Amino acid sequence: MKIVLLDGHTINPGDLSWAKLEALCDEFVVYERTPEELLAERIGDCDVLMTSKCFITRKLMEHAPNLKYIGSTATGYNNIDIAAAKDLGIAVTNIPAYSTESVAQHTIALMLELTNHVGLHNDSVQAGDWCRCEHFSYWKTPVVLLAGKSLGIIGYGSIGQRVARIAEALGMTVNIYSQDREAAIRSDVVTLHCPLTADNAKMINEDFIAQMKPGAFLINTARGGLVDEDALAKALASGRIAGAAVDVLSREPAAEDNPLIGLENCIITPHIAWVPMEMRQKIIDVLAENLIDYRNGGTLNRVEL
């Protein structure tokens, strides 16, 4: 059996082992990344295909004679034509809920950066501002107390629930979008934890922002496509939204002309909420578990229409 992994660098840039997957096949081929024009060639005669971000279309599947299994190396699988896979008898699996703790942690880190501005003040001190200050304490921008504030959570799965527990420990009131839409939208902080679908693409648009509490914060560690980035940039520039912090953008790697880049009140991290070593090891472990179960006739983490 031949396994091809099309984009393995972000999972394992060299600090982990592929041994669990190598033990399951005769040939294991890992590419750091695969551009679209090389997909057909690299998929070739593989029996098992693994990928996170490459778009696997019906045409590619039809021209892969041995392909029987596609393992998404992420929770999301909107890059794989699931209907085509079903028609062609190709099993598809994913890695559900592997990054709950790390994404929740990153969400809170972004929220604290919006309210406490740790990076800004460290930069100020390193630049000598404190040494030149006449007072024992100063602040470059207001520091916001989270206790007593409200957090609106859109998407109340495992990550949303974990974020809620941490927020409550900080003294915040939690408003869940699926239970009280208006309260969630009008919260002091709104955070996104839902999957991207055709129905909710660009749900954070001008109309949504107009309903938000003036001066609120927005956090997105889910999918970039949930946000109309032009509308958000406009709201940030006008001060309608006090600040935003995102770990995901509509296009990744980021486009140089993305309207959010360069805004002083927008924090952007390069899709790193999932990257602690423990999480990446879990991906490798579950990839192996899913494949073993498939070979034994099981349906562990099988994606169905």
C-alpha positions in Angstrom: 0.0 0.0 0.0 1.2 3.5 -0.9 0.4 6.6 1.2 0.9 10.1 -0.1 0.7 13.1 2.2 0.5 16.2 0.1 1.1 19.0 2.6 3.0 17.6 5.6 5.3 20.4 6.6 2.9 22.3 8.9 2.1 19.1 10.8 5.6 17.9 11.1 8.4 20.4 10.1 10.9 17.9 11.6 10.2 17.8 15.3 7.9 14.7 15.2 8.1 11.2 13.7 6.0 9.7 10.9 6.8 6.2 12.2 3.1 5.3 13.0 2.1 6.0 9.4 5.2 4.5 7.9 4.5 1.2 9.7 1.1 0.9 7.9 2.3 0.9 4.3 5.0 -0.3 1.9 5.7 3.3 0.7 5.1 6.6 2.5 5.7 9.8 0.5 5.5 13.2 2.2 5.6 16.5 0.4 6.1 19.7 2.3 3.4 21.3 0.2 1.8 20.7 -3.2 0.8 23.4 -5.7 -2.4 22.7 -7.7 -0.5 22.0 -10.9 1.3 19.1 -9.3 -1.6 17.4 -7.6 -2.5 14.9 -10.3 1.1 13.8 -10.7 1.8 13.4 -7.0 -1.5 11.6 -6.2 -0.6 9.2 -9.1 -1.1 5.6 -8.1 -1.4 6.0 -4.4 -3.9 3.9 -2.4 -4.3 6.4 0.5 -4.2 10.1 0.2 -3.8 12.5 3.1 -4.1 16.3 3.0 -5.2 19.3 4.9 -5.6 22.2 2.4 -5.2 20.8 -1.1 -8.4 20.8 -3.1 -9.3 17.2 -4.0 -11.8 17.4 -6.9 -13.8 14.7 -8.7 -11.5 15.0 -11.7 -8.5 14.2 -9.5 -10.2 11.2 -7.9 -11.3 9.9 -11.2 -7.7 9.9 -12.5 -6.3 8.1 -9.4 -6.9 4.4 -10.3 -5.8 3.0 -6.9 -7.3 5.6 -4.6 -9.6 4.1 -2.0 -9.1 6.4 1.0 -8.7 10.1 1.7 -7.6 11.2 5.2 -8.1 14.8 6.0 -5.4 15.9 8.4 -7.7 18.5 9.8 -11.2 18.8 11.3 -12.5 20.6 8.3 -12.9 18.8 5.0 -14.6 21.4 2.7 -11.5 21.1 0.4 -12.6 17.5 -0.5 -15.5 16.7 -2.9 -17.3 14.4 -0.5 -20.1 13.7 -3.0 -17.6 12.6 -5.6 -15.8 10.4 -3.1 -19.0 8.7 -2.2 -19.9 8.1 -5.9 -16.5 6.6 -6.5 -16.5 4.5 -3.4 -13.6 6.4 -1.7 -13.7 6.6 2.1 -13.0 10.0 3.7 -12.1 10.6 7.3 -11.1 13.6 9.4 -9.6 14.5 12.7 -12.4 15.8 14.9 -12.0 18.0 17.9 -8.2 17.4 18.2 -7.3 21.0 18.9 -10.0 22.0 21.4 -7.6 23.0 24.2 -5.1 24.8 22.1 -7.7 26.8 20.1 -9.5 27.8 23.3 -6.2 28.8 24.8 -5.3 30.9 21.7 -8.8 32.5 21.7 -8.2 33.7 25.3 -4.7 34.9 24.4 -6.1 37.0 21.6 -8.8 38.4 23.9 -6.3 39.3 26.6 -4.0 41.0 24.0 -7.0 43.1 22.9 -7.7 44.1 26.5 -4.3 44.2 28.1 -2.0 45.1 25.2 0.9 43.1 26.6 2.9 43.2 23.3 2.4 47.0 22.9 3.6 47.8 26.4 6.5 45.4 26.1 7.6 47.1 22.9 7.2 50.5 24.6 9.4 49.4 27.6 12.0 47.8 25.3 12.1 51.1 23.3 13.1 53.0 26.6 9.8 54.7 27.3 9.7 53.5 30.9 13.2 54.6 31.5 12.3 58.1 30.4 8.9 58.1 32.3 8.5 60.5 35.2 5.9 58.1 36.8 6.2 54.6 38.1 3.4 53.4 35.8 2.0 54.5 32.5 -0.2 53.0 29.7 -0.1 53.6 26.0 -3.8 52.7 25.6 -6.6 51.9 28.0 -6.5 48.5 29.7 -9.9 46.8 29.8 -11.1 44.7 32.7 -12.9 41.5 31.5 -14.6 40.7 34.8 -18.2 41.9 34.4 -18.0 42.0 30.6 -20.0 39.7 28.3 -18.7 37.2 25.8 -20.9 36.2 22.8 -20.0 32.8 21.4 -21.0 31.8 17.9 -20.5 28.0 17.6 -21.0 26.1 20.8 -19.2 22.9 20.1 -16.3 21.6 22.1 -14.1 24.7 21.5 -16.9 27.1 22.2 -17.8 25.3 25.4 -14.2 25.3 26.5 -13.9 29.0 25.8 -17.1 29.6 27.8 -15.7 27.9 30.9 -12.5 29.9 30.8 -14.4 33.2 30.3 -16.7 32.4 33.2 -13.6 31.8 35.3 -12.5 35.3 34.4 -15.8 36.7 35.6 -17.4 37.2 32.3 -21.1 36.6 31.4 -21.4 34.1 28.5 -24.1 34.6 25.8 -24.5 31.7 23.3 -25.6 32.7 19.8 -27.7 29.6 19.2 -29.6 30.2 22.5 -29.9 34.0 22.5 -28.8 35.5 19.2 -29.4 39.2 20.2 -27.5 38.9 23.5 -24.6 37.2 21.8 -24.3 39.8 19.1 -24.6 42.7 21.6 -21.8 41.3 23.8 -18.7 43.2 24.7 -16.6 40.5 22.9 -17.9 38.3 20.1 -15.9 35.1 19.3 -16.4 32.7 16.4 -16.1 29.0 16.7 -18.4 27.6 14.0 -17.6 25.7 10.8 -17.7 27.6 7.5 -20.6 26.6 5.3 -22.4 28.0 2.3 -25.0 29.5 4.6 -22.8 31.4 7.0 -20.0 32.6 4.6 -19.3 36.3 5.4 -21.8 36.2 8.2 -19.8 39.0 9.9 -20.8 41.7 7.4 -22.0 45.3 7.6 -25.4 44.3 8.8 -24.0 42.0 11.6 -21.5 44.7 12.7 -24.3 47.3 12.8 -26.1 45.2 15.4 -22.9 44.8 17.5 -22.3 46.9 20.6 -20.4 50.0 19.7 -16.8 49.6 20.8 -17.0 45.8 21.0 -14.2 43.4 20.1 -14.3 40.5 17.6 -12.2 37.4 17.7 -12.0 34.7 14.9 -10.1 31.5 15.4 -12.5 29.5 13.3 -12.4 30.2 9.5 -11.5 33.3 7.6 -14.4 33.0 5.3 -16.9 33.7 8.1 -15.9 37.4 7.9 -16.4 40.0 5.3 -12.9 41.4 5.7 -13.7 44.7 3.9 -16.7 45.3 6.1 -14.6 44.6 9.3 -11.7 46.7 8.1 -14.1 49.6 7.6 -15.6 49.2 11.0 -12.2 49.0 12.6 -11.0 52.1 10.8 -14.1 54.1 11.9 -13.9 52.9 15.5 -17.3 51.2 15.2 -15.4 48.1 16.4 -12.8 48.8 19.0 -10.6 46.0 18.0 -10.4 42.6 16.3 -8.0 39.6 16.7 -8.0 36.9 14.1 -6.0 33.7 13.6 -7.5 33.0 10.2 -8.0 34.9 7.0 -10.1 34.4 3.8 -7.0 33.6 1.9 -4.0 31.8 3.4 -1.1 32.5 3.2 -2.3 36.1 3.6 -2.7 38.3 0.5 -0.5 41.4 0.7 -3.6 43.6 0.0 -5.7 42.0 2.7 -7.6 45.0 4.2 -7.0 43.9 7.8 -3.2 44.0 7.5 -1.7 47.2 8.8 -4.7 48.3 11.0 -3.4 49.2 14.4 -6.5 47.8 16.2 -6.4 44.5 14.4 -4.2 41.6 15.7 -3.4 38.9 13.2 -1.6 35.6 13.9 -0.7 33.2 11.1 -3.2 30.3 11.8 -1.3 29.0 14.8 -4.1 28.2 17.3 -3.7 24.5 16.4 0.1 24.2 16.4 1.3 23.1 19.8 3.4 20.0 19.4 0.9 17.9 21.4 -1.8 18.8 18.9 0.3 17.9 15.9 1.3 14.6 17.5 -2.4 13.9 18.0 -3.0 14.5 14.3 -0.5 11.8 13.4 -1.9 9.4 16.0 -5.4 9.8 14.8 -4.4 9.6 11.1 -3.0 6.2 12.0 -6.0 5.1 14.1 -8.4 6.1 11.3 -6.5 4.2 8.7 -6.1 1.1 10.8 -9.8 1.1 11.6 -10.7 1.5 7.9 -8.5 -1.5 7.0 -10.3 -3.5 9.6 -13.7 -2.7 8.1 -14.6 0.1 10.5 -15.8 3.7 10.1 -13.9 5.6 12.7 -14.2 9.4 12.1 -15.8 8.7 8.7 -17.1 11.7 6.9 -20.6 11.1 5.5 -22.9 13.3 3.4 
